[in-house]
């Protein structure tokens, strides 16, 4: 069964592979509290005390790490769908 | 010198070929592809040449093959491409080939003609079938009305066609009412006619006829209007669409048609209606009046259609068989025919000698390949069974030989970049080998990003690894072919960009903290909590230098990150630029030495070097001094705020202005003792170079010319004529080499030429140095664009948080990835590529490259077959 064409499935395939690699790594970087990613955290501009800030940042870091891994997992699904579609397309084109 | 740095040494050769052996020899040379033949009969037009007949026969064969190919493509039969390369067939095989093609073509044409006739027949029958079916409906529609009338009038008329006029009149009233004519006068007339109708029917003196036919659907409205106007509304038209499309036999297109039936009164109208039908290309069919006849006819038509279908199927099968058989050999035949044609085309360039026994050719040959060519010629002679070996003679010539740079698949793309600017003059230094390194490097300086570089490198790597299958596909897509042709450039550009991205510490605008930042924060907690922005002082807060590349902490310092990077990137741009330009001038030295232009070394190379080094290389030296001598932790004369601006120092140096002391503590505006004096010396000596470049060469040439004019008087002491001859002989080459191609120019022209050259160089050095700042500008733009894309797109996903955060990241990441490839890698990559190309063509090559040569175009089957034989025409 073919849902998407050969170009779309190839595009999905490439983006999925890229997404899995990058999001897995980004998840790891969030997990180890990488400072380079601090601007991308869902935290406030100001906190009253440093401890409050640290608590919020820690929470945000682990949450973003989870989110990245979830996104990577969805990309695994996308990868599977794209691969299936890609082979369906290539088989269809070789038959014709 | 290796052939990589200069073009091959070429020589003009004369080739004597025996008439019988010529074909085989040229065929061997074509397979070899190392010989460029010259046209020895340029004033003879194509129709007067010796082998014009053979070329024409090949053209004819090619036409037949193209016809076959078209038919094969039309039927969608796959053509077998084995990739094998058959040798050019013997001339006598040409007759066989011709006969084969002739037979095939005739067969195919016959089949096609038959098929077309059958199809036309089929179309007519189908149309007739539809007419019969549709007209039945027209007649049925009115049948009830007809019975009514019958009852009213107690007529004894049987259900024959003679009753139709009555029905027709009734119908016409309806039709007219629908049309609602505005013209009252005409309406009156219609009414009269209407009254006439029944009367006529009663009197039986009015003969009403009808025609039925088929017309293209889009012509129908115009047709209807025309009928109405031409017949003044006295005809009645009914039409019905044929739903299924019909196939036009002449071109195989699907067309939509409509069935129509026209009722009219009298012969005059009949002729008029027929004329109109003819005019609208409507096909008329005989339609019997009686329903039983119609039914019978319909039956007949159906059986005939079935018969036709079987015949058509058989014809198609036969055609398919013929084409499948042809498709197996088609590529092979194409190659053979094109080779024969190329050989005869080449033989046409040759001269016949007086005895008609041998052909004389002139050709350019790389000296290194003389042996291989001799071998190929010997092979050709053996194959033709001729006893006399061909003779390959070297000739002396004053003509400039073609430029031939031997390339492989790796260097080819780089050579193409150079040749796009201009083919090198014969034996000139070839910039391509240096370009292999400098091109990807300068590109990478502008495209520095580890992530984007990795994408580009992976794309290049994929193309390089899949080289053979991808090359075999032979895509027609121009953009893809450009990418594929430059796959090694793309791979190298990607790898170099990964390196510079690592140095800039930029990966998708983020930094990698590999070795640990050297900065530390010495502020206490309250200061940090209270102030909006804090500055770290390198004197106290800086522990150690980051081992390689930029310190990752700069990425989270948005206030002065750009200021810091600008200072760094601008300086390295100028340093790379000056080194690149000096290298260009040095390459020029090799040119002067190779062409024995000793004068050019003294009058151009040395002042050019002095000018560039004393001004611009001195500036880069100042940069290094500034970097090493000044530091934030140093005591005052060499502390950070005492570091003088390089640009101001340089401007002051050229304008002889006094530099001002920055602060009292710094003591001096200079970096080292004696700098002011040194700068004055440097500027003055650089300025002296300008008149040196401007006048030295023309004056020397002038002196030499004067000497030459005196020379003929000299041979008094010798034996007169003999010495004079030798003197005259030795002078021209000396003159040519000494003046570097200015041999016979007028003195004023030499002055003007040299003036332009000097101005170009002096102004060029300034503007080209500034031009290298594009390295900084594009690199800054690239980094900023990447950062904006991250902050505007991907950050939205990452900042979502919560339960749907993962899905948001997933969706937005795809969007960000597409934009990254589309804008940052493709568009920015293209822009950086073009700027790099410009830096090479203008800033680098203007220092030494004249590019006035013409390319070596050997006679090779390979290139002829690739170009589809079109290069021969």
Interface residues (C-beta under 8 A of the other chain):
Chain A: X15 X18 X19 X22 X23 X34 X35 X36 X37 X38 X39 X40 X41 X42 X49 X50 X60 X63 X64 X66 X67 X68 X69 X70 X71 X73 X74 X75 X78
Chain B: X510 X511 X512 X513 X525 X528 X529 X552 X555 X556 X791 X794 X795 X797 X798 X799 X800 X801 X802 X805 X806 X807 X808 X809 X810 X813 X814 X817 X818
